[in-house]
Amino acid sequence: MNFRIIIAVVRNPEQQLFEVHQNGKTIAWADMTALHHNSYHIGQLKTVGRQLGVW
């Protein structure tokens, strides 16, 4: 997912970030989940880079 889309959604003052939807989740929850997921993969790339001696 493009981070610009996530940032645009969060910065939109008309967006109800904490409104609970039918699935029991909020948009704030979805945004934080996407950010945590991507951060995890960035950490994986750094770990592999260190193991290969790139970083």
Summary of the structure (lengths in Angstrom):
residues: 55
radius of gyration: 15.5
end to end distance: 25.7
largest distance: 47.4
contacts: 106
relative contact order: 0.13
helix: 64%
strand: 0%
